[in-house]
Amino acid sequence: MQNQPLLNYTISDEEEKKTILREYRALLRALKTRIKKGDKVRLRTAFEMAVEAHKHMRRKSGEPYILHPLAVARITVEEIGLGVTSSICALLHDTVEDTEITFEDIQREFGEKIARIIDGLTKISNVVDIKGDTTIQAENFRKILLTLIEDPRVILIKLADRLHNMRTLESMNKEKQLKIASETTYIYAPLAHRLGLYEIKSEMEDLAMKYTLPEKYVEIARSLNETKRDRTRYINEFIKPLKESLQNVGLEFDIYGRPKSIHSIYNKMQTKHVAFDEVYDLFAIRIILNSPFEREKEDCWKAYSVVTDQYHPSTERLRDWISVPKGNGYEALHTTVMGPGGKWVEIQIRSARMNEIAEKGLAAHWKYKEGTAPESKLDDFIEHLREILSNSDTDTLDFIQDFKLDLFTEEIYLYTPKGDMRVLPKNATALDFAFDIHTQLGMKAIGAKVNYKLVPLSHNLHSGDQVEIITSSKQKPTEEWLKFLTTAKAKSKLKQYFKEHKRKQIEEGKEKLRLRLEKINAHMSHYNLNEICAHYKKSNPNELYFAIVTEGLDLNELHQFGIAGGKLTHPGKEPKQETQPASNEAAAAKPMPPKGEAVILGGNSDKFVFKFASCCQPINGDNVFGFLTEKGDLVVHRTDCNNAQRLLANYGHRIVKTKWAKNKEISFLSGIRIVGLDDVGVIQKITNVISGDLKMNMRSLSIDSNDGIFEGTIMVYVHDKEELDKLVNGIMTLEGIHKIERLQNTN
């Protein structure tokens, strides 16, 4: 966070001191059981150093800046489960970047370990805030992941820092809110998920949604609040018989209902195309068992037996992450049962140890690691990460997307011919499996046997499959493989292979050309290379060298050139003087608004040229942002567009502030999708609302009916979002209409 001016914050110096000390004492109380001899002195030193360093700084809200590092330190202790070292680092995490304190000062006062963590935090503090070419994004994301390998506390403190920034995001302007929220959903929430920090991941997603999709967030939050009393009554009715049965079999436990996050409810509404009241699992029942480590599995299955004796389970919805924990260490039994009133209810069963790991992730996992297995799932993940990053091709944003797929995708469990288990993302192929075993096995793979049946390398694997890879010493990878590989490890290894292979071919082609030019007494000069590239219609020397090897260019054609002073010329053509390429800066730039100035959309005297994105078709009143393309075009997207999160997170420097003009003269084409019962006269009723009641201009109406259900698409011209909402509300009042949703793409 940068030094900010004082805004709307009135509090006396004395009150500020009391507030700061109160927060510091709260941190000490949170650390009480972890503080050893000498720790209080080190903490006090760090606290006083941070207070002094930030004494003239304030956050955007106007509050003293020191309250931010104090809050971050408390999050690392109370919500992640870290200790004194991490608290000291959290207190000092912004000092090297934002104040006069140096890395050497930290090292001298607190030693090498803390200095190294602070250095890692400083390096990644602005790593996602790209100001130049967006291909830098992949390299910066790679740096974030490298810090995870060196000391995971760097990432954990950074996640705490980001969480507190999200909790206080209301002080920022709208554009900054959108950018930070999108970065959070795009990078930090997946990392929290992969590190087992489910609570933090869920809160980050909810807070991000509050700013990127404010209307939908408020709508779901209001609906959750309105149904809270009925939900509480139902939960109490559901758990009452379970309590008695669990006590009867001698289990010690806590049982309670917990609402699902707003973001997860919204995702279900989107993926299943249902309304809020049709989402059946708005909450989950948790059974937390107080069992000793050696009896955990036995007691969890005993509790499962009690639950399924009381309520009928869905056999398709049993998830056993006790026998085979998730890749981030998560352990639990999940099942879905039919509860009272014909409602499906999700139940999560886990021990107190498993619950702490589920809520605090990595730190809790390491806390319990001693005395159990020498290698944990998270150790495997960090090793997997180290392997990907060691040779990763980071020239493109593909790296981020590939790795995010590995972070978030559901896992499947596979077996080698000897019965060893491997965990891969859902939809992994036989070739992904080969690369997961060993890079060379992947490079030489020609096919596979899945459950003793011969399949191609592109075959998608399923949990429980036993996979044997068939190889050939003559096999060489092809670029076609990249089309069906899914794991970041396999893709990075393959891209590295192609990159190295192409480099060798370029060197080989360059040497062939050099030898041929020597024979005709010509130089490998910049001028000659340009002439040869023009002759063979190649855009640059590397493309030429590559084509010499791969396309077999006939270098005998060089004999057609004349030679004058070592320079090549075509017959009858005078040698040209070497010239420097013209500067691109001479090209006239398209007019763009000065930084901070908004583009007014829909005004009668627009100063700037812009167009609306075809992927989401914004209309007046939508929450929108402007995006500058590489060609310099200004394209306006809705903030809930499918592409918005990626653009806001990766190209923050290209975002342009936009706002709508109050203009009722301009019409926008928009579309809605309707689902309902195919009753007599339903189309006439819909057209009456559009043309008769609302006097709207309809461009097209398409209706498809099947087995008594119709699905229709209506394209209309509206002046703004308010008018579109009136149309939706008007049609929803008609009998038999089940659902209406706005179309993303109106093409």
N, C-alpha and C positions, 0 to 999 in steps of 0.2 A: 504494500500500500504506500502511496506517495504522501508527502506532507500536504495537508489540506487546510484551507482557510476555515476560520470559525463560522459556523452556520447554525442559526436557530438553537443555540445551546446556552442556557443561562444557569450558572451554578457558581457559587463562591469558591475561592481558593481553598478555604477550610473544608467545605463540603466535598470538594474534589479529592483532597488528601484523605478524608475519611472513607470515601468510596474506593480509592485505590488500595488503601490498607485493608479494607474489608475483603476485597477480592484476593489480596495476597494471603490473608489468613485463611480464606476458604481453600486456597491451593494447598496450604500447609496441612489443613485438616484432611483433605483428600489424600495426601501423601503419608499420612500418619503412620500406617503400618509398614511403609517402605523406607522411611528415613532411618539411616544408620548414623553412627558417630561421625561428626564433621559435616554431614550433609546440610544441616541448617545454616551453617556458616557460608557454604558455597552457594546455597539458594539465595540467602540474603545478599551476598555479593553480586550475584547475577541480577537480582531484582533492583538493587540500588544502581547498578551500572545501566540497566535498561531505562529506569526512571530518569536518570541524569541525561542519557543520550537522547531520549524522546521528549524532554521537558518542554520544548517550544513547539512540539508537533501536535496536530489535532486531526482526527478523522473527518470524513466528509460530514458526519452527523454533528460535528462540533465537540464531541467528547474528547478527553485527553487520550492521546494515541496509546499510552502505556496500557490502557484497559484492553486493547486488542491482544498483545502478547500474553497478558495475564489470562484472558479467556482461552487462547489457544493452548496454554499450558494446562489449564483445567480440563479441556477436552481430551488432551493426550492422556491424562491420568484417569478421569472419571468415565470416559466413554470408549477409550481404546485400551486402557489398562497398562500404560507405560509408567516409568518411575522417575527418579530424581534427575538422572542424566538428561532424559528427554525434556523434563520441565525446565531445566537450565537452558537447553537449546531453544525451546519454544520462547522463553523470555527474551532471548537474545537474537531470535531468528531474523529480524529486520535491521539489526544495528549496523552490520558491515555494509549493507547496501544503501541504507538511508541516512546514516549518521557518520560522525568522524571516527568512530571506533574501527580499528583495523583487524584483519585476520590475525596479525601478530599479537595484538592486545589480548584477543580471546585465548590464543595459544599460551601466552605467558601466564595468564591468570587461571585458566581452567585445564590446560593440558592438551595433548595431541588429539585424543578421542573426540572431545567436545568441539574442538576447533575444526576437525574434519567434517563433522555433521553440519556445523554452521556453514562451512564452505560449500557443502552439497546443497544446502537450502538456498544459499545466495545464488549459486549457479542456475538453479531451476526456477527462481522466483518469478522471472518474466519470460520463461522459456516458451510459453504458448502465445505470447503477445508478439506476433511476427510483424515486423515493419518493412521487410524486404520481400524477396522472392518466396513464394509459398512452399517451394520445394525444401526450404530450410526447416519447415515444420516437422518433416520426418526425422531429420537429424536431431532436432530439439527434443522430440518425443523419445527418441532413442536415448538421449542424455538422461531424461527423467528415469527411464527404466534401468539404465546403468547404475544410478544412485541406489536403486532398490537392491541390486546385487551387492554393491559395496557395503551398505549399511541400511537395512530396511527401515530404521527409525527416521531416516531422511524423508521417505515417502509418507510414513505415518504422520509425522509432524506437518508435512505439507498438506495432507488431507485434512488435518485438524484446522490448519490455517484457512484452507478453502471453505470448510464448513462454516467457520465463524464469519468469513466474508459473505457467504450466502445468507446467513442469518441476519446480517445487517445491511443487506443490499438495497433496502428501500431508500437509503440516502443518496444513491447514485442516480445519474440521469438515465433516461430510457435506453439510449443506445448502449451505454456501459452495462446496464442491467442485462440486455439481450446478449451481449458478447460474453460476459462472465457466466451467465446461466447456460449458454450453449456450450462453452468450453467445459463446464462442469458436467453436463450430460454426456458430452462427447468423449471426454478423457478421464475425469476424476471419478465419476460414479462407476464406470467399468473397472477402474483400478480398485476402488473400495470393495466392489463385488468380488473381484478375484482374490483379494486379501481377506475375505470372509467378514468384512465389516458391513453386515446387512443393514443394521440400523442406520448407519451413516450414509450408506448407498441410497436407502429409501428416502431419508430426509433430504439429501442433495437433489434427488429427482423431483420430489414434491416442491421444494423451494424453487428449482429451475422452472418447473411448470407454472408456478405462481407468476413468473415474469414473462415467459415465452407464450403461454396460453392462459392469460389471466381470466377470461370469461369462463372457459371450461373448468378451470381450477375452482373458481368461486361457485359454479353450478354444482360440481360434485361435492365440495365441502358443505354447501348448504343442504344438499340432499342427505348427506351422511348425518348432519346435525338433526335434521327433521325426523329421520328414522331411528335416531339413537335410542329413544325410550322403548320402541318396539323391539329393537335389536337386543337391548339389555334384558328385556323380559324373556325373549326367546332363548338367549344364552343361558340364563338361570334355569329355565325349564329343561334345557338340553343337558346341562352338567349335573343336575341334581341326582338322577339315578346312577350316573357314572361315579360320583363321589362315594356313594354307599358301597358299590361293587368293588372299587379300588381299595377301600378301607378293609373290606371283608377278606381280600386276598393278602393283606398285610403289607401293602405298599405305602411308603411315605411320599407325599407328592404335593405339588401346587397345581391347580387347574383354573384356567381363566380364558376368557374370550378376548381376542385382540383384533381391532379393525385393520383391514388391508390399507396400504398407502393409497393416497389419491391418484398418484401416477400409475400404480399397477391396476387400479380400477379403470382408469381412462384407457390404458392399453387393452384391457379385456373388452371394453366397449368398442374400441376400434377394430381389433382383430376378429372379434366374433360378430361385429355389426349388430350390437344390441344396445338397448337403452339402459339407464342406470338401474331401474327396477327389475331388469332382466338378468343382471349380474348376480349369480346365486352365491358366490363366495365373497361376500363383502367383509367377512371376518374369518378368522381361524381359531380353533380351540387348541390351546397348548397344555400339555400334561408334562410337568417338569418333575422328574423323580429324584428323590434324595437317596441315591444308591451308591455303595462303594464301587470303585473302579472294576473289581473282579466280577461284580454282579450286574453291571450296567445292561449288557445285551439281554441277559435272561429276564431282567425286570421290565425292559422296554417291550419285549415280546409278550410278557405276561399282561402288561397294560393293554397291548394291542388286542389280546384275546378277550379281555374284559370289554373293551369298546365294541368289538365285532359280535360279542354275545348279546350286547344291548341294542345295537343298531346294525342294519344290513350294510355291508361295505360294497363299494364298486371295485370289482376285481381288477379293472383296468387302471385304477388310480392308486395302487399301492406303490410307494417308493421306499426302497430299503437302502438308506445311506448309512446304516449301521454296519452291515457286513462289508460294504464297499463305500467308504466315505467319498465325498466330492473332492475334486482336485484342490480346493482351497481348505480342506480339512473339515468341512461341515459334516456332522453326523446327526441323524435323526430318522425316525420312521414317520412317513406321511401316508395318510389314507383319507379317503372321502367316503362318508357314510350318509345314508338316508335318515334324516332327522324328523322330528314331529312336523306335521303339516306338509309332508312331501317336499322338504327342502334338503338339498345336498349340503353337507357341512364338512369342511376340511379339518382334520385333526393332526397335530404334530406332537410326536412323543419323543422326548429326549431326557437325558440325565442333566443334573445341575452343571456338571463339567462340560457336557456337550452344549448346553445352553449358553455358558459363558463364552465358549469358542464361537458359537453362532452370532453372538452379539458383539464380541470384541476381537474376533478374528485372529490375525497373526500373533499379536502379543500374548493372548490367552493360550493359543496353541503351544507356543514355546514355553509358557509357564508350566503347562502340564506335560511337556515332552519328556522331562527327566523321569527315568524309571519305566518309560514305555518304549515304543519302537525307536531304534536309532535314527531311522530316516522317516520324515513325515511327508505328507502330500505337498506341503508348502516348500520343503527342501527340494522335492522333485520339480516343483514349478520354477523355483529360482534357478535350478540347474538347467531346466528347459529354456528359460529366459536367457541364461548366459550363452547357451549354444546358438540361439537365434541371433543374438546381438553380436557375437564374435565375428561373423562374416556378413552381416546384413547389408543388402543393397539399399541405402537410404536416400537415393536420388529422387524418389517420388513419394507422393502421399499414399500410394498403395500399401506401403509398410504399415502405416497407422491402421488402415482399414483391415488388413489381414490380421494384425495383432488383436484388434478389437473383436474380431470374430472369435479368436481363440479365448478372449477374456469372457465373453458373454454367452457363447453358445452352450446349449445343454450337452452333457457328456454322454458317451457310450462306452461300454466296457467290452474289451476284445481279448482274445486269447491266442497265444502262439501255439505251434504244434506240441510243445512240451508242457503246455498248461500255464505258462506265465501270463499274468494279466497286464494289459496296456489300456490306458485311458485316452480317448481321442474325442474331439468335438463331434457333435451330431452331424451326419451327412459326410463324414470322412470317407475317403475311398481306399481301395486296396493299396494304391500307390502311396497315400498318406501314411498308411500303416507301415509300409516298407521303409520309408524315410524315418519314421519314428523309431524303428528298431536300429537302423544304422544308415548313414548317408550313402555309403557304397552299395548297400542292398537296394536302396531306391534307384540309384543310377543304373544298376544292371538288371532291374526287374523287367520281365517280359509278360508276366501274367500272375495269377494267384489261384489257390484253391481255397474256397470258403465253405466250411463244413463238408470238405472232401469233394466239392463240385468246382470244376474249372470255370473261372470268371475272368473278364478283362480287367486291366489295371484301373479303369474308370468306375468299377462296380462300387456302389454305395454300401457301406457296412452297417450292421445293426447290432445292438447290444447282445452279447452272448455268442457272437460269431467266433469260430476258430479259424484263423487265417494262416495259410502257408504261402510264402512268396516264392515264385519260380523265377530263376535268373539265367542270364546267358552272358558269357564273357565278351560276346560280340555286340551286346546291346549298347546303344548310345541314346541319351535323353533327347527328346524333341520338344519344340516350343508348344506343341499341341497339349503336352502334359499340363501346362499352366492353366488351361481352360477347365480342367476338372479337379485339380488339387484344391484343398480347402484349408489346410493348416499353414500357419505362418512359417513354421520350421521348414516344411517341405518346399514352400514357395521361395523362401530366402536362399536355401541351399541350391535350388535349381537356377534362380536368377544369378547367383554368384558363379555357378558353373558356366552359364551362357556368356556372362560378362567376361570371365577369364578366357573362355574359348574364343570369343570374338576378338579380345585383345591380342591373342596369339596369332589369329588369322590376319589382323591388321598389320602386325609386325612382319609376318611372312610376306604379305602383299607389298609392304613398303620396301622390303629387301629385294624382292623380285624387280620392282620398278627401278630401284637404285642401280642394280646390276645392268638392267637394260639401257638406262640412260648413260651409264659409263661407257657402254659399247659404242654409243653414237656421239660420244664426247659432249654430252649435255649435263647441266647441273640440276641438282634437286632444289632449285630455288623456288621462292614463293610465286614468282612470275610464271615459271615453267609449269608448276603444279596447277595453277589456275587455267593455263592453256590446255593442259591434258584433261582436267576435270570438265572443261567446256566441250572438248572433243568427244568425250565418252558420256556426256550428259550426267555428270555426278556433281552433287552440290558442294562437296568438300573433300579434301584429301583422304580423310579416314574412310569415307564412303567408297572412294576410288580404290584404296588399298584392299578393303574388304571384298569389293567386287572382283578384283584381280584373282583372289583365291576362290570365292564362292561361285562367281559367274564365268570364270575362265576368260576374262577379257583378252582379246588378241593384241598383245603388245607389239606385234610386228607392224601395226598401223602407225607406230611412232616414226617409221621410216618415211612416212608421207610428209613429215614436218621438215622445214628447212632449219638450219642452225647458223646463227650469226653471233659470235662472241659468247657461245655457251647458251644462248637463248633460242628457244624453239619458235618457229613461225610456220604458218601454213604457206604453201606456194602462192606467191603473188601478194602476200600480206606482210606489211612492214611491222617489225616488233614494236609493241607499245611500251611506253614507260610505265613502271609499276606505280600504281596510285593507291592511296588509302581509301578504304570504303567510306562512302558518304555517311555522315552522322544521321542516326534516326531522329535526333532531336530537331532536325529541320522540318520534320513532318508537323503539320499543324495539329495541335491538340484540340480535342473537343472541349467546349466550355464546360467547366465543372464548378460547383459552388465552393467558396472558400471554406476551410475547415470550421465546423461548428454551425455553418449556415444551413438551414433546412431547404430542401426542394419542396415547393408547394405543388401538390398533385391536383390536377383538375382546375387550376386557375385559368382565367381567360388570356392572361399574358405571360405564359410560361417562359422563363429565361433559359431553362435547360431542357435538352432533349432527353426523353426517357421513354421506356416502353414497359408494359406489364408482362410479367413472367407467364408463359403459356402453361407452366406446370401447376400453377395455383390460381391464376386469374383473379387478382385482387379487385375489389370494388370499394367505392367510397365508404369509409367507416371501419374497414378491416384494420387490424393492427399490422403495420407493414414496415419494411426497411428497404433502402436502396442499396444495390450492389453494383460495383463497377467491374465489368468483365475485362479480360485481357486486351480486348480491342478498344476499350474505353467507352463502351456503351453502358448507360445506366439502366439497370433492370430492377423493377419493383416486385418484391416477393411478399407474400403473407408470412407472418411469424410462425404460423402453424403449417407452413408448406413442408412437404416431405424433404426438401433440400435445405431448409432454413438452418437446422442445427449444424450441418456440415459447413455451410458457407460462413455462418457467424463465428464458429469455432476456429476455422482454418484461415479465414481471410479477413480478420478484424480490421486491417488497415484499409480495406476496400469498401467498408460499410459507409453509406451516406445517410444522414438524417433526412427523414421525409415526413410530411404531414399533409393531411387532406385540406383542400379548400372547401369552403361552404358553398357548394355549387350544385344546384338541382337541375341544371340544363343538360349535363352530360349523362349519357346512358352507358351502362356496362352490361355485357352479356354474361349471364350467370346461369348455373344449372343446379337442379335438385333431383335426387333419386327417391322414388316413393315405393313402398311395399305395403300391400293391403289385401283384403279379401275381394275376389273378383265378383262383385255384385252387379246386378242390372243397373245401368245408369251411372256407374261410378265415374266414368270418363266425363260425362256431361256435367256432373257435380263439380269436378275439378276445374273444368274449363269455365264454368259459371263463376267460380271464385276468382280465377285469373282475369278473365275478360270482363265479367259483369260487375262483381263486387269491387275489385281493386283496379279495374281499367288498365291492366298491364298489357304491354306488347309482347305476345308470345311468338318465339321464332319456330319452335318445333315441339312436338309431343310424340313420344314413342312408348307404346305399351306392349308388354309381352305377358301372356297368361299361361299358367300351367297348373293343373290339378286344383283349381279354385283359388290360387294365389296369383296376383298380378304384380309385376314389377315395371315401373315406368320411369322415364327420364324426360324432364321438362326443361327447355331452354327458354329463358325470358330475359328481357331487357329491364334493368332496374337502375334507379338513380343512386342508391346507396344501400348499405347493409340493413339499415332500418326497414327499408321497403321489402328487402328479401325476407327479413324476419316476419313481417306482416303476412307475406305469402305463405310461409311455412306454418305459422300459427293458424291462418285461415283454413288451410287444407287439413291440418291436424284435427280440426273440430268436426270434420266429416266422419260419418259412421263407417267403420270398416278399415280406416287407415291405420296401419300398424306402425310404420316407421318412415321418417323423412330424414335424409342427410344431404348435405351440400356436396356437389361434385368438386373434386380437386382440379381436374383438367376438363375444360369445356370443349376441347377439340373433338 
